[in-house]
Every structure is written in C-alpha cells, then in structure tokens.
Amino acid sequence: MFIEYNEILAMLMEDRPEFATDLYNWTGGPELPEYDAIAISRQTIVPLRDGEQFRVCALAAYSKGSEQVVAVLFDTVLEPDTAQAECWLQFIEHAQRALSCMVAFVVLCRDATTAKWARDYSAVGDIGHYVLPVVVPSLLPKT
C-alpha cells in the first residue's frame, strides 16, 4: 500500500515542486543549500525475486545553475517494515550515483513509534547521507 502513498506524494510534488521543500523543512534537518531549480521524479527498485514487492520513492533533485547541489528522497511508512527499510540504502546509493551530490532521505511516518523505529533502523553512520523520519498523521490515515 505504501507504493500508492509514494505515487500520490510524487504527483503532488510534480504539480508543486516546492511541496518537497516544505516537507523537507518540516523535518528540522540541515538547511538546504541555495538552489534555483527542483526536478521531481520517481525512483523505483524492481524486485529481483518472485514474491518481493516493487518499491517506489519520490525524489526531489535541487540544482543551482547546471550543478546538482542536493537530492531528497521521500518514502512513506505506515508501520515498521524491515523489508521496505532495507531498500533505503539502495535508493540513496542510486540517487548519489546518478546525481553526484549529497542525498537526504525523509521517511514520512504515521506515528511516533514508527518514526523512532525508522530513525533507529537507519543509523548508517557518516557516509554522506542521512535519514530523517517525520510523523505526518494527517497525510497517512489509518487503514
């Protein structure tokens, strides 16, 4: 079901790219560098084995002139899901390789327990990117 939320999120950002900035700023993470353009796209991970799920994240790539300055990936998590979280590093690596810039990963969570799990799960050390969980109950209604 999270794929549907990520698709909706990407559509909202495509319609209004500054929405990505608004969501990022809500995390309280480091300030975004100066930029003059935002490109929104969907990043996907296709399953390698039968039974695995297709994964989608929204990506906001910020640039100044012709140089990429930062990228922000967005994922939605309704509840702790190790299989979904194990894709985060892969999404980050793909974006870093494609854009050659720092990548932040924002995880939109329905509750504080899930946000804490996302923060704890994503402790990947200082390797040039970071994950910022944020609770957004109004965007992710209980099903």
Buried (B, 14 or more C-beta within 10 A) or exposed (E): EBBEBBBEBBEBBBEEBEBBBEBBEBBEBEEBEEBEEBBBBBBEBEEEEEEEEEBBBBBBBBBEEEEBBBBBBBBBBBEBBEEBBEBBBEBBEBBBEBBEBBBBBBBBBBBEEBBBBBBEBBEBEEEEBBBBBBBBEEBBEEE
